[in-house]
């Protein structure tokens, strides 16, 4: 890996540098499957591998993109309704997780009950 910004830096000096994750697995894996083993990558189920708790379906009309109104129940990747709803994937079917959506685990923000108690007075937790 060579540090810097531009087409002559990064993994294999092929331009895989200068962006968040470039020095980490995101950059290395992209370089590997683009240059070392081209044509061998497969897309894994994002709900089960590298799970981020993503809402991959339009479960309600988005308020940020009027072109997507009327697409409730459809997948955000443009595959119609042919995608798993990651928000309801059973935990025993998730093989790896990625904490990007919630920052680092020790920085995860949650809205808990006052005093950390559940509705029946028992101890509660953020997740």
Backbone bond lengths (Angstrom), bond angles and torsions (degrees), N, CA, C in turn:
res aa  C-N    CA-C-N  psi(-1)  N-CA   C-N-CA  omega(-1)  CA-C   N-CA-C  phi
1 X - - - 1.450 - - 1.521 108.92 -
2 X 1.331 117.36 130.35 1.465 120.38 174.99 1.522 108.38 -116.63
3 X 1.336 115.40 126.68 1.463 120.55 -177.93 1.511 111.24 -71.20
4 X 1.320 115.27 147.00 1.450 121.29 177.69 1.514 111.02 143.66
5 X 1.319 115.95 178.47 1.458 122.17 -179.61 1.519 108.41 -121.19
6 X 1.300 117.42 132.15 1.458 120.47 177.71 1.509 112.04 129.09
7 X 1.324 116.27 178.21 1.455 122.84 -174.22 1.519 113.78 -71.15
8 X 1.315 119.20 -14.83 1.462 121.57 -177.52 1.525 113.17 -102.25
9 X 1.339 117.72 17.31 1.463 121.31 -176.17 1.522 110.31 -126.98
10 X 1.330 115.17 175.45 1.460 120.42 175.99 1.513 112.61 87.80
11 X 1.321 116.48 -158.42 1.458 122.40 -179.56 1.517 109.68 -65.53
12 X 1.314 116.60 125.00 1.459 122.03 179.72 1.515 113.50 62.74
13 X 1.331 117.35 15.63 1.472 122.57 -176.18 1.531 111.19 52.72
14 X 1.332 115.61 40.09 1.464 121.76 -177.03 1.525 112.99 -110.70
15 X 1.333 118.17 11.80 1.459 120.25 177.35 1.517 114.59 94.49
16 X 1.316 117.53 7.36 1.465 120.85 177.93 1.524 108.56 -86.67
17 X 1.334 115.89 66.47 1.460 121.81 -176.65 1.516 109.80 -154.71
18 X 1.330 114.64 165.59 1.461 119.81 171.35 1.514 115.58 84.49
19 X 1.314 118.96 8.01 1.455 120.88 177.21 1.523 108.79 -131.88
20 X 1.327 116.55 160.82 1.461 121.30 -178.19 1.525 109.01 -58.71
21 X 1.301 116.90 127.33 1.456 121.91 179.38 1.514 114.61 89.74
22 X 1.328 117.90 -4.56 1.467 120.31 -177.03 1.525 112.00 -61.41
23 X 1.320 117.58 -39.55 1.459 120.49 -179.89 1.528 111.51 -79.03
24 X 1.313 117.10 -15.18 1.459 122.00 -176.23 1.529 110.51 -96.96
25 X 1.308 115.69 -160.52 1.463 121.26 -175.86 1.521 113.24 -60.62
26 X 1.348 118.37 -36.30 1.466 119.13 -179.02 1.524 110.88 -57.09
27 X 1.316 116.62 -45.74 1.459 120.56 -179.21 1.511 112.80 -72.18
28 X 1.331 116.35 -42.92 1.459 120.52 -179.02 1.527 111.41 -63.94
29 X 1.320 117.55 -45.58 1.465 120.41 -178.71 1.528 110.66 -66.39
30 X 1.329 117.32 -41.10 1.471 120.09 177.69 1.525 110.49 -60.33
31 X 1.317 117.07 -46.65 1.469 121.59 178.10 1.532 110.95 -61.82
32 X 1.328 116.57 -46.32 1.465 121.40 -177.23 1.527 111.46 -57.23
33 X 1.336 116.43 -50.04 1.467 118.85 -176.62 1.525 113.23 -79.92
34 X 1.307 118.64 -16.17 1.469 120.69 174.74 1.525 112.18 -85.58
35 X 1.354 117.59 -33.37 1.463 120.11 -171.58 1.527 115.41 -121.38
36 X 1.311 118.54 -38.44 1.465 120.92 -177.13 1.534 110.93 -82.91
37 X 1.325 117.23 -46.48 1.466 122.71 -179.27 1.529 110.74 -128.80
38 X 1.327 118.48 60.27 1.472 120.16 -177.27 1.533 111.95 -62.26
39 X 1.315 114.63 144.93 1.459 120.32 177.50 1.517 115.18 78.20
40 X 1.334 117.84 8.19 1.466 119.91 -178.01 1.522 113.37 -112.68
41 X 1.305 118.59 -2.09 1.466 121.46 -178.57 1.526 110.30 -72.17
42 X 1.318 116.16 147.56 1.462 122.01 173.35 1.525 107.98 -128.11
43 X 1.312 116.37 148.14 1.463 120.53 177.86 1.522 108.81 -87.51
44 X 1.324 116.12 124.83 1.455 121.52 179.06 1.523 110.17 -93.13
45 X 1.302 116.09 159.37 1.455 122.08 177.01 1.529 108.79 -65.31
46 X 1.331 117.40 115.29 1.464 121.53 -175.40 1.519 113.22 -69.47
47 X 1.311 117.91 -13.58 1.459 120.54 176.72 1.523 111.33 -82.04
48 X 1.320 117.27 -21.78 1.462 121.30 -174.39 1.528 113.16 -110.01
49 X 1.318 116.76 -28.72 1.465 121.46 179.52 1.523 108.56 -118.61
50 X 1.324 117.04 127.72 1.465 122.30 -178.50 1.532 110.72 62.56
51 X 1.323 115.58 36.59 1.470 122.77 -177.10 1.531 110.75 -58.20
52 X 1.329 116.59 131.84 1.463 121.49 -179.53 1.521 112.60 -121.55
53 X 1.319 118.04 10.39 1.458 119.78 -177.62 1.517 111.57 69.15
54 X 1.309 116.52 24.93 1.466 121.23 -176.11 1.519 111.68 -70.72
55 X 1.305 114.61 144.68 1.456 121.68 171.51 1.522 105.79 -90.80
56 X 1.332 117.27 91.19 1.465 121.32 -173.54 1.522 113.21 -84.80
57 X 1.329 116.51 -4.56 1.464 120.59 177.02 1.521 109.14 -115.01
58 X 1.312 115.57 151.64 1.462 120.12 172.05 1.524 106.60 -79.35
59 X 1.325 116.70 95.79 1.460 120.61 -179.18 1.520 112.41 -84.27
60 X 1.304 117.10 -10.56 1.465 123.45 172.95 1.519 106.69 -156.06
61 X 1.298 117.23 163.46 1.463 120.13 179.96 1.523 109.79 -62.87
62 X 1.328 118.20 126.31 1.466 120.28 179.19 1.524 110.76 -71.92
63 X 1.324 115.78 140.10 1.466 119.66 179.54 1.520 112.13 -89.27
64 X 1.328 118.05 -2.16 1.458 121.21 -176.51 1.523 113.16 -103.45
65 X 1.327 117.87 -10.13 1.455 119.87 -175.75 1.527 109.82 -143.65
66 X 1.333 117.19 94.42 1.464 119.63 -176.61 1.524 113.60 -60.17
67 X 1.338 118.69 -21.39 1.464 120.90 178.88 1.527 111.79 -68.64
68 X 1.317 117.44 -18.50 1.464 121.34 -177.69 1.531 112.78 -94.96
69 X 1.313 118.15 -3.12 1.462 120.53 177.25 1.523 107.64 -61.79
70 X 1.303 116.77 135.16 1.455 120.50 -178.27 1.514 113.73 93.34
71 X 1.329 117.51 3.41 1.464 121.20 -179.22 1.527 111.90 -107.73
72 X 1.328 117.71 20.46 1.462 121.27 -179.38 1.528 109.55 -57.82
73 X 1.339 115.76 133.49 1.457 121.47 -178.72 1.511 113.55 91.35
74 X 1.329 117.52 -11.15 1.462 120.82 179.52 1.528 110.55 -90.30
75 X 1.321 114.95 160.66 1.464 121.84 179.80 1.529 110.37 -79.23
76 X 1.323 115.91 145.54 1.467 120.72 178.55 1.530 112.01 -72.31
77 X 1.332 118.03 -16.44 1.464 120.79 -178.99 1.523 112.74 -87.53
78 X 1.326 117.98 6.60 1.454 121.39 176.29 1.517 115.00 83.10
79 X 1.314 118.18 12.02 1.465 121.60 -178.27 1.531 112.59 -96.11
80 X 1.294 117.47 30.37 1.458 120.22 179.94 1.510 111.06 65.18
81 X 1.323 117.25 -126.46 1.464 121.05 179.30 1.522 111.82 -107.72
82 X 1.332 116.54 15.69 1.456 122.28 -176.02 1.524 112.18 -92.76
83 X 1.332 116.75 63.33 1.461 120.61 173.88 1.520 108.64 -152.07
84 X 1.309 114.71 152.47 1.455 120.97 178.41 1.523 109.06 -75.19
85 X 1.308 117.39 144.28 1.460 121.63 176.13 1.524 107.95 -85.54
86 X 1.334 116.99 101.07 1.466 122.27 -175.40 1.527 112.88 -60.82
87 X 1.318 116.74 -23.25 1.461 119.92 -179.36 1.533 111.36 -69.96
88 X 1.331 117.53 -14.76 1.466 119.62 -179.32 1.533 112.67 -124.80
89 X 1.331 117.83 16.60 1.467 120.91 176.87 1.529 108.94 -67.65
90 X 1.330 118.03 125.80 1.471 119.77 178.75 1.531 110.92 -60.29
91 X 1.322 116.83 140.27 1.459 122.50 -176.65 1.528 112.54 -56.61
92 X 1.322 117.94 -36.20 1.464 119.35 -177.92 1.526 112.70 -72.60
93 X 1.345 117.32 -4.35 1.459 121.36 176.72 1.528 112.05 -106.53
94 X 1.335 117.10 6.45 1.466 122.14 177.35 1.521 107.45 -101.16
95 X 1.340 116.45 122.50 1.456 121.37 -173.30 1.522 113.70 -98.05
96 X 1.328 117.96 -25.54 1.464 121.24 175.45 1.524 108.17 -153.69
97 X 1.338 115.43 150.44 1.462 120.58 -179.03 1.517 110.36 -124.45
98 X 1.310 115.33 158.30 1.461 123.71 -179.98 1.522 106.23 -132.25
99 X 1.318 117.37 125.64 1.457 121.20 -172.15 1.519 115.03 -88.05
100 X 1.308 119.86 10.99 1.459 121.93 -176.07 1.519 112.93 -53.75
101 X 1.313 117.94 -43.32 1.463 121.04 -175.46 1.522 112.05 -63.45
102 X 1.319 116.75 -27.01 1.457 120.39 -176.83 1.529 110.80 -117.60
103 X 1.284 116.75 23.71 1.461 121.91 -174.74 1.521 109.69 56.74
104 X 1.279 117.75 -153.63 1.455 120.88 177.97 1.532 107.96 -74.96
105 X 1.343 118.00 149.06 1.471 119.46 -176.25 1.522 113.21 -53.54
106 X 1.320 117.84 -35.86 1.455 120.69 -178.67 1.529 112.37 -78.29
107 X 1.333 117.65 -5.97 1.462 121.46 176.72 1.525 111.83 -110.05
108 X 1.325 117.88 5.94 1.460 121.92 -176.07 1.524 109.97 -62.26
109 X 1.318 115.91 130.71 1.459 121.59 179.98 1.523 108.94 -97.26
110 X 1.300 116.72 137.73 1.458 120.30 176.03 1.519 108.79 -145.06
111 X 1.292 115.48 159.69 1.456 121.12 175.64 1.519 107.51 -108.23
112 X 1.301 116.26 100.08 1.454 120.55 -178.96 1.515 111.70 -99.60
113 X 1.309 115.18 176.41 1.457 121.00 176.44 1.522 109.47 -76.33
114 X 1.336 118.28 152.01 1.467 120.74 177.64 1.526 110.54 -55.49
115 X 1.313 116.41 132.74 1.456 121.31 179.40 1.519 113.83 77.00
116 X 1.332 117.53 3.18 1.454 120.78 178.37 1.511 114.47 73.12
117 X 1.316 117.67 18.66 1.463 121.27 -178.00 1.519 111.14 -97.96
118 X 1.329 115.87 145.05 1.452 121.49 175.10 1.520 110.76 -77.26
119 X 1.334 118.28 177.97 1.462 121.59 -175.69 1.528 113.90 -61.93
120 X 1.333 118.59 -24.00 1.468 121.55 179.20 1.522 112.03 -102.64
121 X 1.333 117.46 15.28 1.453 121.68 178.02 1.517 114.36 86.95
122 X 1.341 117.59 -2.55 1.463 120.14 179.68 1.530 109.31 -79.34
123 X 1.330 115.78 163.82 1.462 119.32 177.42 1.517 109.40 -64.93
124 X 1.313 116.22 144.70 1.455 122.00 -177.00 1.519 108.78 -120.96
125 X 1.324 116.81 169.76 1.457 120.92 177.28 1.517 110.20 -140.43
126 X 1.334 116.24 163.28 1.465 121.27 -175.74 1.512 112.28 -74.16
127 X 1.304 117.82 -30.88 1.472 120.09 -175.16 1.508 109.49 -108.92
